[in-house]
Amino acid sequence: MLVVGFYLRRRARTAIQYQIAANDVTTVEKLVDSLQFDLATIEAATKKFSEDNKLGTGGFGEVYKGVLLDGQEIAVKRLSRRSGQGNEEFKNEVVLVAKLQHRNLVRLLGFCLEGEEKILVYEYVANKSLDNFLYGSEKQKLLDWATRYKIIGGIARGLLYLHEDSQLRIIHRDLKASNILLDMDMNPKIADFGISKIFEVDQTQGNTSRIIGTYGYMAPEYAIYGRFSVKSDVYGFGVLVLEILSGKNNNSFYQTDNPEDLRSYAWRLWKDGTPLEFLDPSLRDSYSSNEVMRCIQIGLLCVQENPTDRPTMASILLVLNSYSATLLSPHEPAFVLHRRTEPKTPIKEQEPNQSSSNSMQWSINGEPITELVPR
């Protein structure tokens, strides 16, 4: 009788599990249907991908502005056709990324999958990308210090969500000013997160032979060895912070005879005791020297050569939001010009998933706070 009872209980439990699995499949199918746009709708919205509606071109495809019949504005990313994913895998990854919701992330509204077309549909963000404001533009005057500080904090919150608080653990891998969009109130929204996942690039591995990103923003361990982690995103964040502070494009240093790059320039001024000279001259006296100093220090800490010497996004937000927090002193950043080497091909000899248990330490009122590498 006990054996029969155990068998009946096990059969009932198995039936419940099958029912739950079936319900999950039904839920996913309903979600896929709710996210799917037909190609005719997308073509009507973008005037058949008119050049007049083109917003830009990125590593994964071209982006167009569109307007739906109900008047809603959208941004349409027409993906290049080099993804090897099947349609079902593509749908599943889109559903997962669409579930990511945060005020500092661009919202994925849906997708279109017809013939050879793979299209992502996003909310349209009115002020376009940060680089349109930051680098010597007439719009640069709209970026006063309070706005820049808000943008830095918003990007940090969005990254913290991707790294630690979302259902997935997303590593962006291409954080730069053109992937930060600004809404009407100049709030930042991170774009192109999860795009590597949709393109079937494994987000959980620690080593890859497929390098995705922009030189100058990539952490050295990623650019050289193909190793990535949340700390490689932290490196990109640090470069972006230095750009926001200086109003200079990091990669513009490589296109001139300037003897320094942005990181080594910031480091030299820091070491010489004149870090405020790094600040964008257009700000004049309209800034908080305390906040600027903290941001320069954060930027330099983020671009440290050893990933374990870089802070976590949680630590960065703690420092941005608390004037009582004190920072460690940075060391010379990675890839400073006088000792930088640029290998012709990535080296793939490192073992994957080599994570360290070392931590980054901050202190508040002299008391150390240890932030372990997340998960």
KOLGU-331462 format. One line per 3 residues: number of its first residue (from 1); their letters; for each residue x, y, z of C-alpha. Coordinates in nm, 4 decimals. Each point is the difference from the previous one (the first is absolute). Layout:
N
NUM) A) X Y Z; ...
***
This chain:
375
1) MLV) 0.0000 0.0000 0.0000; 0.2835 0.2380 0.0828; 0.1597 -0.0758 -0.3351
4) VGF) -0.3292 0.0635 -0.1792; -0.0512 0.3217 0.1955; 0.3500 0.1192 -0.0895
7) YLR) -0.0604 -0.0847 -0.3667; -0.3325 0.1884 -0.0021; 0.1551 0.3034 0.1672
10) RRA) 0.2911 -0.0039 -0.2431; -0.2373 -0.0332 -0.2989; -0.2120 0.2893 0.1302
13) RTA) 0.3114 0.2141 0.0541; 0.1232 -0.0830 -0.3518; -0.3405 0.0930 -0.1441
16) IQY) 0.0125 0.3335 0.1811; 0.3499 0.0635 -0.1359; -0.1179 -0.0726 -0.3546
19) QIA) -0.2960 0.2328 0.0543; 0.2275 0.2786 0.1238; 0.2329 -0.0531 -0.2988
22) AND) -0.2990 0.0117 -0.2358; -0.1218 0.3199 0.1633; 0.3482 0.1499 -0.0388
25) VTT) -0.0008 -0.0858 -0.3705; -0.3456 0.1543 -0.0380; 0.1129 0.3141 0.1836
28) VEK) 0.3086 0.0335 -0.2179; -0.2049 -0.0493 -0.3165; -0.2452 0.2711 0.1076
31) LVD) 0.2899 0.2326 0.0806; 0.1609 -0.0668 -0.3384; -0.3294 0.0801 -0.1746
34) SLQ) -0.0342 0.3256 0.1956; 0.3529 0.1078 -0.0970; -0.0150 -0.0901 -0.3691
37) FDL) -0.0371 0.2678 -0.2690; -0.0683 -0.0864 -0.3622; 0.2383 0.1305 -0.2642
40) ATI) -0.2671 0.2048 -0.1757; -0.0566 0.1983 0.3220; 0.3728 0.0657 0.0380
43) EAA) 0.0396 0.1042 -0.3630; -0.2966 0.2382 0.0253; 0.1402 0.1484 0.3235
46) TKK) 0.3461 0.0593 -0.1487; -0.1169 0.0870 -0.3534; 0.1650 -0.3206 -0.1215
49) FSE) 0.3237 0.0705 0.1869; 0.0388 0.3394 -0.1600; 0.3408 0.1675 0.0228
52) DNK) -0.1817 0.3058 0.1359; -0.1075 -0.2104 0.2969; 0.3420 -0.1495 0.0628
55) LGT) 0.1367 0.0797 0.3444; 0.3346 -0.1753 -0.0291; 0.1970 -0.3165 -0.0613
58) GGF) 0.1484 -0.2213 0.2677; 0.1928 -0.3230 0.0193; -0.3179 -0.2083 -0.0124
61) GEV) -0.1958 0.1865 -0.2628; -0.1713 0.3227 -0.0990; -0.2442 0.1980 0.2121
64) YKG) -0.3040 0.1887 -0.1320; -0.2615 0.2226 0.1543; -0.3573 -0.1136 -0.0519
67) VLL) -0.3508 0.1143 0.0833; -0.2760 -0.2550 0.0538; -0.3591 0.0586 -0.1131
70) DGQ) -0.1014 0.1035 0.3532; 0.2698 0.2694 -0.0029; 0.2479 -0.1799 0.2239
73) EIA) 0.3620 0.0709 -0.0946; 0.2349 -0.2977 -0.0135; 0.3625 -0.0756 -0.0775
76) VKR) 0.0481 -0.2938 -0.2358; 0.3273 -0.1927 -0.0038; 0.0297 -0.2018 -0.3192
79) LSR) 0.2483 -0.2689 0.0937; 0.2708 -0.1139 -0.2358; -0.0425 -0.3520 -0.1299
82) RSG) 0.3114 -0.1535 0.1526; -0.1744 -0.1500 0.3016; -0.0004 -0.3776 -0.0178
85) QGN) -0.2983 -0.0382 0.2298; -0.3151 -0.1795 -0.0965; -0.3313 0.1812 0.0202
88) EEF) -0.1182 -0.1692 0.3203; 0.3252 0.0749 0.1838; -0.0188 0.3603 -0.1185
91) KNE) -0.3576 0.0331 0.1289; 0.0911 -0.1489 0.3374; 0.2936 0.2355 0.0492
94) VVL) -0.2113 0.3025 -0.0995; -0.2637 -0.1008 0.2561; 0.2647 -0.0188 0.2725
97) VAK) 0.1511 0.3385 -0.0864; -0.3469 0.1597 -0.0290; -0.0638 -0.0955 0.3629
100) LQH) 0.2847 0.2255 0.1146; -0.1650 0.3177 0.1271; 0.1850 0.2937 0.1554
103) RNL) -0.0311 0.3760 -0.0361; 0.3634 0.0194 -0.1159; -0.0377 -0.2617 -0.2736
106) VRL) -0.1520 0.0518 -0.3439; -0.3158 -0.2082 -0.0092; -0.0245 -0.2793 -0.2575
109) LGF) -0.3570 0.0074 -0.1327; 0.0125 -0.2998 -0.2299; 0.1407 -0.1565 -0.3122
112) CLE) -0.0728 -0.0909 -0.3600; 0.1041 -0.3297 -0.1513; -0.0977 -0.0505 -0.3636
115) GEE) 0.2034 -0.1629 -0.2749; 0.3607 0.1001 0.0536; -0.0935 0.3076 0.2016
118) KIL) 0.0801 0.0115 0.3722; -0.1107 0.3303 0.1494; -0.0102 0.1365 0.3531
121) VYE) -0.2487 0.2722 0.0941; 0.0900 0.2384 0.2826; -0.1542 0.3024 0.1635
124) YVA) 0.1112 0.3183 -0.1731; 0.2140 0.2197 0.2246; -0.0426 0.3630 -0.0980
127) NKS) 0.3467 0.1483 0.0530; 0.1841 -0.2793 -0.1762; 0.3438 -0.0946 0.1318
130) LDN) 0.2415 0.1627 0.2422; 0.2754 0.0377 -0.2600; -0.2204 0.2490 -0.1899
133) FLY) 0.0308 0.2329 0.2996; 0.3399 -0.0771 0.1427; 0.2716 0.0493 -0.2584
136) GSE) 0.0431 0.3650 -0.0958; -0.3603 0.0419 -0.1123; -0.2145 0.3120 0.0371
139) KQK) -0.2190 -0.2204 0.2175; 0.2864 -0.0401 0.2468; -0.1197 0.3066 0.1898
142) LLD) -0.3106 -0.1992 0.0981; 0.2253 -0.2306 0.1984; 0.0556 0.2049 0.3151
145) WAT) 0.1646 -0.1671 0.2972; -0.3269 -0.1061 0.1678; -0.1113 -0.1688 -0.3234
148) RYK) 0.3316 -0.1794 -0.0468; -0.0039 -0.1234 0.3594; -0.3560 -0.1245 -0.0486
151) IIG) 0.1030 -0.1816 -0.3187; 0.2935 -0.1700 0.1733; -0.2244 -0.1149 0.2859
154) GIA) -0.2708 -0.1247 -0.2363; 0.2447 -0.2053 -0.2065; 0.1361 -0.1510 0.3221
157) RGL) -0.3522 -0.0978 0.1136; -0.0790 -0.1584 -0.3356; 0.3208 -0.2036 0.0042
160) LYL) -0.0591 -0.1125 0.3579; -0.3406 -0.1303 -0.1073; 0.1493 -0.1906 -0.2935
163) HED) 0.2833 -0.1451 0.2097; -0.1790 -0.0905 0.3208; -0.3715 0.0774 0.0195
166) SQL) -0.1527 -0.1311 -0.3237; -0.1256 -0.3524 -0.0648; 0.2834 -0.0450 -0.2470
169) RII) 0.3570 0.0996 0.0646; 0.0822 0.2218 -0.2953; 0.3500 0.1201 -0.0805
172) HRD) -0.0344 0.2833 -0.2500; 0.3464 -0.0217 -0.1611; -0.0359 0.3178 -0.2096
175) LKA) -0.0645 0.2818 0.2428; 0.0704 0.3367 -0.1643; -0.1615 0.3415 -0.0470
178) SNI) -0.1860 -0.1002 -0.3183; -0.1692 -0.2798 0.1965; -0.1295 0.2393 0.2659
181) LLD) -0.3263 0.1641 -0.1079; -0.1491 0.3076 0.1671; -0.3699 0.0614 0.0534
184) MDM) -0.1737 0.3385 0.0024; 0.1153 0.0604 0.3588; 0.3577 -0.1036 -0.0830
187) NPK) -0.0314 -0.3233 0.1942; 0.2361 -0.2664 -0.1390; -0.1215 -0.3298 -0.1416
190) IAD) 0.2451 -0.2765 -0.0867; -0.0583 -0.1408 -0.3494; 0.1103 -0.3244 -0.1673
193) FGI) 0.0104 -0.1975 0.3243; -0.0665 -0.3675 -0.0640; 0.0781 0.0374 -0.3693
196) SKI) 0.2869 -0.2489 0.0288; -0.2397 -0.2470 0.1577; -0.2489 0.0426 -0.2840
199) FEV) 0.2888 -0.0582 -0.2421; 0.0786 -0.3289 0.1756; 0.3210 0.1155 0.1672
202) DQT) 0.0163 -0.1834 0.3333; -0.0395 0.2473 0.2861; 0.0960 -0.2425 0.2734
205) QGN) 0.3385 -0.1164 -0.1236; 0.3157 0.1715 0.1159; 0.1978 -0.0348 -0.3204
208) TSR) -0.0905 0.0617 -0.3627; 0.1723 0.0105 -0.3365; -0.2668 0.2383 -0.1323
211) IIG) 0.0879 0.3493 0.1178; -0.2940 0.2398 -0.0039; 0.0562 0.3625 0.0895
214) TYG) 0.1849 0.3192 -0.0859; 0.3741 0.0378 0.0416; 0.0813 0.2596 0.2634
217) YMA) -0.2926 -0.1072 0.2183; 0.0938 -0.3668 0.0304; 0.1750 -0.1258 0.3119
220) PEY) 0.3487 -0.1364 -0.0725; -0.0843 -0.3550 0.1103; -0.2884 -0.0008 -0.2480
223) AIY) 0.1798 0.1712 -0.2898; 0.3088 -0.2231 0.0301; -0.1207 -0.3299 0.1458
226) GRF) -0.3737 0.0007 -0.0725; -0.0821 -0.0240 0.3716; -0.3061 0.1959 0.1105
229) SVK) -0.1910 0.0528 0.3225; -0.1964 0.2717 0.1757; 0.3388 0.1613 0.0650
232) SDV) 0.0570 0.0460 -0.3739; -0.3228 0.2040 -0.0049; 0.1334 0.1974 0.2971
235) YGF) 0.3059 0.0854 -0.2099; -0.2202 0.1335 -0.2815; -0.1991 0.1978 0.2563
238) GVL) 0.3223 0.1582 0.1236; 0.0980 0.1128 -0.3500; -0.3496 0.1402 -0.0493
241) VLE) 0.0183 0.1914 0.3303; 0.3300 0.1577 -0.1086; -0.1583 0.1018 -0.3308
244) ILS) -0.3006 0.1562 0.1750; 0.2307 0.1944 0.2314; 0.2366 0.1267 -0.2691
247) GKN) -0.2389 0.0355 -0.2933; 0.2619 -0.1791 -0.2096; -0.0366 -0.3135 -0.2105
250) NNS) 0.2348 -0.2693 0.1261; 0.0701 -0.1292 -0.3495; 0.0769 0.3450 -0.1384
253) FYQ) 0.3341 -0.0208 0.1787; 0.1007 -0.2823 -0.2351; -0.0740 0.2134 -0.3046
256) TDN) 0.2341 0.2879 0.0914; 0.3648 0.0539 0.0876; -0.0962 0.0487 0.3640
259) PED) 0.2639 -0.1821 0.2095; -0.2622 -0.1164 0.2496; -0.3268 -0.1891 -0.0033
262) LRS) -0.2960 0.1050 0.2145; 0.0831 -0.2383 0.2841; 0.3667 0.0930 0.0201
265) YAW) -0.0935 0.3695 -0.0225; -0.2373 -0.0366 0.2955; 0.2618 -0.2013 0.1897
268) RLW) 0.2744 0.2599 -0.0568; -0.2179 0.2838 0.1291; -0.1058 -0.2120 0.2976
271) KDG) 0.3601 -0.0869 0.0819; 0.1080 0.3640 -0.0379; -0.2706 0.1151 0.2408
274) TPL) -0.1948 0.1982 -0.2634; -0.2923 -0.2322 -0.0813; -0.2538 0.2815 -0.0428
277) EFL) 0.1854 0.1041 -0.3156; -0.1438 -0.3182 -0.1540; -0.3532 0.1427 0.0130
280) DPS) -0.1712 0.1248 -0.3164; 0.0817 0.3760 -0.0246; -0.3578 0.0698 -0.1117
283) LRD) -0.1159 -0.0620 0.3575; 0.2020 0.2958 0.1289; -0.0947 0.0498 0.3654
286) SYS) -0.3357 -0.1787 -0.0088; 0.1083 -0.3219 0.1664; 0.0530 -0.1604 0.3393
289) SNE) 0.3733 -0.0554 0.0434; -0.0724 -0.2752 0.2540; -0.2200 -0.1911 -0.2447
292) VMR) 0.2427 0.0507 -0.2877; 0.2919 -0.1289 0.2068; -0.1970 -0.3077 0.1036
295) CIQ) -0.0997 -0.0719 -0.3595; 0.3569 0.0333 -0.1290; 0.1137 -0.2384 0.2720
298) IGL) -0.2803 -0.2443 -0.0846; 0.0930 0.0184 -0.3689; 0.3656 -0.0762 0.0724
301) LCV) -0.0864 -0.2855 0.2359; -0.2273 -0.1535 -0.2634; 0.2779 -0.0111 -0.2621
304) QEN) 0.2527 -0.1790 0.2203; 0.1895 -0.2735 -0.1817; -0.0864 -0.2785 0.2449
307) PTD) -0.3756 -0.0732 -0.0061; -0.0027 -0.0739 0.3740; 0.1253 0.3546 0.0647
310) RPT) -0.3091 0.1466 -0.1655; -0.3075 0.0760 0.2122; -0.3404 -0.1610 -0.0451
313) MAS) -0.2922 0.2093 -0.1215; -0.1552 -0.0323 0.3467; 0.3121 0.1574 0.1524
316) ILL) 0.0001 0.2765 -0.2587; -0.3622 0.0902 0.0742; 0.0781 0.0023 0.3712
319) VLN) 0.2733 0.2562 -0.0599; -0.2108 0.2112 -0.2388; -0.2852 0.0158 0.2510
322) SYS) 0.1946 0.0458 0.3244; 0.2319 0.2896 0.0735; 0.1301 -0.1871 0.3052
325) ATL) 0.1505 -0.2771 -0.2150; 0.3720 0.0200 -0.0661; 0.1854 -0.1600 -0.2895
328) LSP) 0.3224 -0.1883 -0.0344; 0.2733 0.1657 -0.2041; 0.0208 -0.1241 -0.3599
331) HEP) 0.3139 -0.1401 -0.1594; 0.1181 0.0692 -0.3516; -0.2834 -0.1098 -0.2322
334) AFV) 0.0166 -0.2773 -0.2565; 0.1261 0.0746 -0.3516; 0.1649 0.3329 0.0755
337) LHR) 0.1725 0.1119 -0.3165; 0.3662 -0.0259 0.0972; -0.0246 -0.3724 0.0705
340) RTE) -0.2998 -0.1063 -0.2041; 0.0342 -0.2950 -0.2358; -0.2603 -0.0767 -0.2614
343) PKT) 0.0067 -0.3669 -0.1036; -0.0996 -0.0707 -0.3582; -0.2184 -0.2957 0.0952
346) PIK) -0.1725 -0.0963 0.3234; 0.1873 -0.2526 0.2132; -0.2235 -0.2872 0.1068
349) EQE) 0.2276 -0.1953 0.2313; -0.1625 0.0973 0.3305; -0.2233 -0.2520 0.1685
352) PNQ) -0.3693 0.0985 -0.0023; -0.1930 0.0856 0.3161; 0.3078 0.1095 0.1934
355) SSS) -0.1708 0.2184 0.2550; 0.1735 0.1364 0.3059; -0.1391 0.0254 0.3482
358) NSM) 0.1954 0.3194 0.0597; -0.2099 0.2977 0.0954; -0.0096 0.3733 -0.0421
361) QWS) -0.0023 0.1945 0.3224; -0.1564 0.3344 0.0765; -0.0354 0.1685 0.3357
364) ING) -0.2569 0.2210 0.1676; 0.1230 0.2113 0.2877; 0.3108 -0.2138 0.0139
367) EPI) -0.1902 -0.3303 0.0246; 0.0810 -0.2359 -0.2884; -0.2802 -0.1339 -0.2156
370) TEL) 0.0771 -0.3042 -0.2094; -0.1960 -0.0505 -0.3211; 0.0570 -0.3507 -0.1370
373) VPR) -0.0153 -0.0649 -0.3709; -0.3734 -0.0663 -0.0549; -0.1122 -0.3618 -0.0236
***
